[in-house]
Amino acid sequence: MNKIIKSVAAGAMLAMATQSASAMDEITVAYFLEWPMPFQYAKAKGIYDEELGVKVNWVSFDAGTAMSAAMASGDVQISVSQGLPPFVVATSAGQDLKLVDVAVSYSENDNCVVAEALEIDKDSASELAGKKVGVPIGTAAHFGFLEQMNHFGVDISSMEIVDMAPADGAAAFAQGNLDMVCGWGGALRRMMEHGNVLLTGAEKEEIGILVFDVTSAPADFAAEESELLSKFLKVTADMNAMWNAGENKDEMLAVIAKDAGMDLDAAAATIGTFSFPGIDEQLGEKWLGGGAQSFMGGVAKVFKDAGSVPETLESYASAVDASYLESANSM
């Protein structure tokens, strides 16, 4: 985590020194494979390039922490579906990022899985003390892990915690090298072939564990290319609206699955657990109208208490800027 924080801080300084103030001919956008979302229909069809009037390069990442580092170095201008915890970690470290929309809510698609051989469930979770766990540090899965262990009264200092990307964690878990593993998407599905979750998505929400991703961007890029960013959010919102309407789901799903590197059934199973709030809902109190800012403070406290970040911000309100989404809403 300290390495991530140092990288973020150094990259932020470099990005501020090198970012061009002129209009851009192309941008680079970060996203996840095996994470099917409506925006990928527009991505595959070239709709972003057409509507934005610039070439959009897409680069896949394994974790939101890597997205933060790429934005800090100036290699990425927009991150789609960055986990909220990685965003909080980066901003806590001093990286000047802006949360500009809520990409997806997915309590059922981010979790920790216990090896089936242990036969541990929510009624015997205390037996996890001393066990070996694979967790992508600084991510939504890490936050969920910390909150679940706190809920069950398991002392994480007694556990052997290994920082592993979900795909790597799933592979190690399948080989029997981990007692518990945490992740999301396709990796989570593979994990569940060899174990069980302690809490369902609904049960996690009942104890205050929300799981959602955001669209984020470096503050200087957002300020200098505000119209471009708003157009990007508009296309994304249009794709979400089309998906939510349901009329073109079959056509969209085929394109989305291929772009996500998944077969049709797996993509359908994954996206079926996702919720894509529209612009009006995002601008409401639950999300960018105050809910997200408040929740970020809670996430930061959990990470600080766990020793994952040295300091937190007094308030995360300045890290959220709904103006770009408001502009998209009027386009």
C-alpha positions as CSV (number, residue, x, y, z in Angstrom):
1,M,0.0,0.0,0.0
2,N,2.9,2.4,0.9
3,K,4.4,1.7,-2.6
4,I,1.0,2.5,-4.2
5,I,0.7,5.7,-2.3
6,K,4.3,6.8,-3.2
7,S,3.7,6.0,-6.8
8,V,0.4,7.9,-6.9
9,A,2.0,11.0,-5.3
10,A,5.0,11.0,-7.6
11,G,2.8,10.3,-10.6
12,A,0.4,13.1,-9.7
13,M,3.3,15.7,-9.7
14,L,4.5,14.4,-13.1
15,A,1.0,14.5,-14.6
16,M,0.5,18.1,-13.5
17,A,3.8,19.0,-15.1
18,T,3.2,17.3,-18.5
19,Q,-0.6,17.6,-19.1
20,S,-1.3,19.6,-22.2
21,A,-3.6,22.5,-21.9
22,S,-4.6,22.3,-25.6
23,A,-7.5,20.3,-27.0
24,M,-6.7,16.6,-27.3
25,D,-6.7,14.5,-30.5
26,E,-7.1,11.3,-28.5
27,I,-7.7,10.1,-25.0
28,T,-7.0,6.8,-23.2
29,V,-9.8,5.2,-21.1
30,A,-9.3,2.4,-18.5
31,Y,-11.7,-0.4,-18.0
32,F,-11.9,-4.0,-16.8
33,L,-12.1,-7.2,-18.8
34,E,-14.7,-9.8,-17.6
35,W,-16.7,-6.9,-16.3
36,P,-19.6,-6.6,-18.8
37,M,-21.3,-3.2,-18.9
38,P,-23.5,-1.3,-21.4
39,F,-20.8,1.3,-22.2
40,Q,-19.0,-1.6,-24.0
41,Y,-21.6,-1.6,-26.7
42,A,-20.7,2.0,-27.6
43,K,-17.0,1.1,-27.2
44,A,-17.2,-1.8,-29.7
45,K,-19.4,0.2,-32.2
46,G,-17.1,3.2,-32.2
47,I,-19.8,5.5,-30.8
48,Y,-17.5,7.2,-28.4
49,D,-15.0,8.2,-31.1
50,E,-17.9,9.6,-33.2
51,E,-19.6,11.5,-30.5
52,L,-16.5,12.9,-28.8
53,G,-14.7,13.7,-32.1
54,V,-11.5,12.2,-30.9
55,K,-9.8,8.8,-31.0
56,V,-10.6,6.8,-27.9
57,N,-7.9,4.3,-26.9
58,W,-9.1,1.6,-24.4
59,V,-6.7,-0.2,-22.0
60,S,-7.8,-3.0,-19.6
61,F,-6.6,-3.2,-16.0
62,D,-6.7,-5.8,-13.2
63,A,-7.5,-3.5,-10.3
64,G,-8.6,0.1,-9.6
65,T,-5.3,0.8,-7.8
66,A,-3.5,0.4,-11.1
67,M,-6.0,2.7,-12.7
68,S,-5.1,5.4,-10.2
69,A,-1.4,5.0,-10.9
70,A,-2.1,5.2,-14.7
71,M,-4.1,8.4,-14.2
72,A,-1.3,9.8,-12.0
73,S,1.3,9.2,-14.7
74,G,-0.9,10.8,-17.4
75,D,-1.2,7.6,-19.3
76,V,-5.0,7.4,-18.7
77,Q,-7.5,10.3,-18.8
78,I,-10.7,8.5,-17.7
79,S,-11.3,5.4,-15.7
80,V,-14.6,3.6,-16.1
81,S,-15.9,1.5,-13.2
82,Q,-13.0,2.2,-10.9
83,G,-13.8,0.8,-7.5
84,L,-14.7,3.4,-4.9
85,P,-12.1,2.2,-2.4
86,P,-9.1,2.6,-4.8
87,F,-10.4,6.1,-5.6
88,V,-10.5,6.8,-1.8
89,V,-7.0,5.5,-1.4
90,A,-5.7,7.6,-4.2
91,T,-7.4,10.8,-3.0
92,S,-6.3,10.2,0.6
93,A,-2.7,10.0,-0.7
94,G,-3.1,13.4,-2.3
95,Q,-3.9,12.5,-5.9
96,D,-6.2,15.1,-7.4
97,L,-9.0,13.0,-8.9
98,K,-12.6,13.7,-9.5
99,L,-15.5,11.3,-9.1
100,V,-17.8,12.2,-12.0
101,D,-20.4,9.6,-12.1
102,V,-21.6,6.3,-10.6
103,A,-20.7,3.6,-13.0
104,V,-22.4,0.5,-11.5
105,S,-23.7,-0.8,-8.2
106,Y,-23.0,-4.5,-7.6
107,S,-23.3,-5.9,-4.1
108,E,-23.8,-9.4,-5.4
109,N,-20.7,-9.3,-7.6
110,D,-17.9,-8.5,-5.2
111,N,-17.2,-10.8,-2.3
112,C,-15.0,-13.1,-0.4
113,V,-15.1,-16.9,-0.7
114,V,-14.1,-19.5,1.9
115,A,-12.6,-22.8,0.8
116,E,-15.3,-25.5,0.8
117,A,-13.0,-28.0,2.7
118,L,-13.1,-25.7,5.7
119,E,-16.9,-25.8,6.0
120,I,-17.0,-22.3,7.5
121,D,-20.1,-20.2,7.1
122,K,-21.4,-17.0,8.8
123,D,-22.2,-19.0,11.9
124,S,-18.7,-20.2,12.3
125,A,-16.8,-17.3,10.8
126,S,-14.6,-16.9,13.9
127,E,-12.7,-20.0,12.7
128,L,-11.1,-17.8,10.0
129,A,-8.7,-16.4,12.6
130,G,-5.2,-17.5,11.5
131,K,-6.2,-18.4,8.0
132,K,-4.5,-17.3,4.7
133,V,-6.4,-14.9,2.5
134,G,-5.8,-13.5,-1.0
135,V,-7.1,-9.9,-1.2
136,P,-6.5,-7.2,-3.9
137,I,-5.3,-4.5,-1.4
138,G,-6.9,-1.1,-1.7
139,T,-9.9,-2.2,-3.7
140,A,-13.7,-2.6,-3.1
141,A,-13.0,-6.3,-2.4
142,H,-10.5,-5.3,0.3
143,F,-13.0,-2.9,1.9
144,G,-15.6,-5.6,1.9
145,F,-13.2,-8.1,3.5
146,L,-12.3,-5.6,6.2
147,E,-15.9,-4.8,7.0
148,Q,-17.0,-8.5,7.0
149,M,-14.1,-9.5,9.3
150,N,-15.1,-6.6,11.6
151,H,-18.7,-7.7,11.6
152,F,-17.7,-11.2,12.5
153,G,-15.2,-10.1,15.1
154,V,-12.2,-11.8,13.3
155,D,-8.9,-10.2,14.2
156,I,-7.2,-9.5,10.8
157,S,-3.8,-9.3,12.5
158,S,-4.1,-13.0,13.1
159,M,-4.5,-13.7,9.4
160,E,-1.9,-14.0,6.6
161,I,-3.1,-11.5,4.0
162,V,-1.6,-11.8,0.6
163,D,-2.1,-8.9,-2.0
164,M,-3.4,-10.7,-5.1
165,A,-5.3,-9.5,-8.2
166,P,-8.6,-11.4,-8.4
167,A,-7.6,-13.6,-11.3
168,D,-4.4,-14.7,-9.5
169,G,-6.3,-15.2,-6.3
170,A,-8.8,-17.4,-8.1
171,A,-6.0,-19.6,-9.6
172,A,-4.3,-19.9,-6.2
173,F,-7.6,-20.7,-4.5
174,A,-8.4,-23.5,-7.1
175,Q,-5.0,-25.0,-6.3
176,G,-5.7,-25.1,-2.6
177,N,-3.1,-22.5,-1.7
178,L,-5.6,-20.1,0.1
179,D,-8.2,-20.5,2.8
180,M,-10.2,-17.5,1.6
181,V,-10.0,-15.3,-1.4
182,C,-11.7,-12.0,-2.4
183,G,-12.6,-10.6,-5.8
184,W,-15.2,-9.7,-8.4
185,G,-16.6,-10.5,-11.8
186,G,-15.3,-13.6,-13.7
187,A,-12.7,-14.3,-11.1
188,L,-15.4,-14.4,-8.4
189,R,-17.4,-16.9,-10.3
190,R,-14.3,-19.2,-10.6
191,M,-13.7,-18.7,-6.8
192,M,-17.2,-19.9,-6.0
193,E,-16.6,-23.2,-7.8
194,H,-14.4,-24.0,-4.9
195,G,-16.1,-22.4,-1.9
196,N,-18.9,-20.4,-0.4
197,V,-19.5,-16.8,0.5
198,L,-20.2,-15.7,4.2
199,L,-22.8,-13.1,3.3
200,T,-24.9,-12.5,0.3
201,G,-25.0,-9.1,-1.4
202,A,-28.3,-8.2,0.3
203,E,-26.9,-9.3,3.7
204,K,-23.8,-7.1,3.1
205,E,-26.0,-4.1,2.4
206,E,-27.9,-4.7,5.6
207,I,-24.8,-4.2,7.6
208,G,-23.8,-1.1,5.6
209,I,-21.4,-2.6,3.0
210,L,-22.3,-0.8,-0.3
211,V,-20.4,-1.9,-3.4
212,F,-20.2,0.5,-6.3
213,D,-17.8,1.7,-8.9
214,V,-17.3,5.2,-10.3
215,T,-16.1,7.0,-13.4
216,S,-13.1,9.0,-12.4
217,A,-10.7,11.4,-14.0
218,P,-7.7,13.6,-13.1
219,A,-8.9,17.0,-11.9
220,D,-6.8,18.9,-14.4
221,F,-8.0,16.8,-17.4
222,A,-11.6,17.3,-16.2
223,A,-11.2,21.0,-15.9
224,E,-9.4,21.5,-19.2
225,E,-11.6,19.1,-21.2
226,S,-14.9,19.6,-19.5
227,E,-17.0,19.3,-22.7
228,L,-15.2,16.2,-23.8
229,L,-15.7,14.6,-20.4
230,S,-19.4,15.5,-20.4
231,K,-19.9,14.0,-23.9
232,F,-18.2,10.8,-22.6
233,L,-20.6,10.6,-19.7
234,K,-23.6,11.3,-22.0
235,V,-22.7,8.4,-24.3
236,T,-22.3,6.2,-21.2
237,A,-25.6,7.3,-19.8
238,D,-27.3,6.7,-23.2
239,M,-26.0,3.1,-23.2
240,N,-27.2,2.5,-19.6
241,A,-30.6,3.9,-20.5
242,M,-30.8,1.6,-23.6
243,W,-29.8,-1.4,-21.5
244,N,-32.2,-0.5,-18.7
245,A,-35.1,-0.1,-21.2
246,G,-34.6,-3.8,-22.2
247,E,-35.6,-3.5,-25.8
248,N,-32.2,-4.2,-27.3
249,K,-30.7,-6.4,-24.6
250,D,-30.1,-9.4,-26.9
251,E,-28.2,-7.4,-29.5
252,M,-26.3,-5.4,-26.8
253,L,-25.4,-8.5,-24.8
254,A,-23.8,-10.3,-27.7
255,V,-21.5,-7.3,-28.4
256,I,-20.8,-6.6,-24.7
257,A,-19.9,-10.3,-24.0
258,K,-17.4,-10.4,-26.9
259,D,-15.8,-7.1,-25.8
260,A,-15.6,-8.3,-22.2
261,G,-13.8,-11.5,-23.3
262,M,-16.7,-13.7,-22.0
263,D,-19.1,-16.2,-23.3
264,L,-22.7,-15.2,-23.6
265,D,-24.0,-17.1,-20.6
266,A,-21.2,-15.9,-18.3
267,A,-21.7,-12.3,-19.4
268,A,-25.5,-12.6,-18.9
269,A,-25.0,-14.0,-15.4
270,T,-22.6,-11.3,-14.4
271,I,-24.4,-8.2,-15.8
272,G,-27.6,-9.6,-14.3
273,T,-26.3,-8.8,-10.9
274,F,-25.5,-5.2,-11.9
275,S,-27.5,-2.0,-11.5
276,F,-26.9,1.1,-13.6
277,P,-28.5,4.2,-12.1
278,G,-29.6,6.9,-14.6
279,I,-28.4,10.5,-14.5
280,D,-31.3,11.8,-12.5
281,E,-30.9,9.1,-9.9
282,Q,-27.1,9.7,-9.7
283,L,-27.6,13.4,-9.0
284,G,-30.0,12.6,-6.2
285,E,-29.1,12.4,-2.5
286,K,-28.3,8.7,-2.4
287,W,-25.4,9.1,-4.8
288,L,-23.6,12.4,-5.9
289,G,-26.0,14.6,-3.9
290,G,-24.3,13.6,-0.6
291,G,-24.5,9.8,-0.2
292,A,-21.3,9.0,-2.0
293,Q,-19.3,11.7,-0.2
294,S,-20.4,10.5,3.2
295,F,-19.7,6.8,2.3
296,M,-16.2,7.7,1.1
297,G,-15.5,9.1,4.5
298,G,-16.5,5.8,6.1
299,V,-14.4,3.8,3.6
300,A,-11.4,6.0,4.4
301,K,-11.8,5.4,8.2
302,V,-12.0,1.6,7.7
303,F,-8.7,1.7,5.7
304,K,-7.0,4.0,8.2
305,D,-8.1,1.8,11.1
306,A,-6.7,-1.2,9.3
307,G,-3.4,0.6,8.6
308,S,-3.9,0.6,4.9
309,V,-3.6,4.4,4.5
310,P,-1.6,6.7,6.8
311,E,-4.0,9.6,6.7
312,T,-7.5,10.5,5.5
313,L,-9.1,13.7,4.3
314,E,-11.4,15.7,6.6
315,S,-14.0,15.6,3.9
316,Y,-14.2,13.9,0.5
317,A,-16.8,16.4,-0.9
318,S,-14.2,18.2,-3.0
319,A,-13.3,14.8,-4.7
320,V,-16.8,14.7,-6.2
321,D,-17.8,16.9,-9.1
322,A,-21.3,16.4,-10.5
323,S,-21.1,19.4,-12.9
324,Y,-19.9,17.2,-15.8
325,L,-22.9,14.8,-15.3
326,E,-25.2,17.8,-15.1
327,S,-23.9,19.1,-18.4
328,A,-24.3,15.6,-19.9
329,N,-27.9,15.7,-18.7
330,S,-28.6,18.8,-20.8
331,M,-27.0,17.5,-24.0
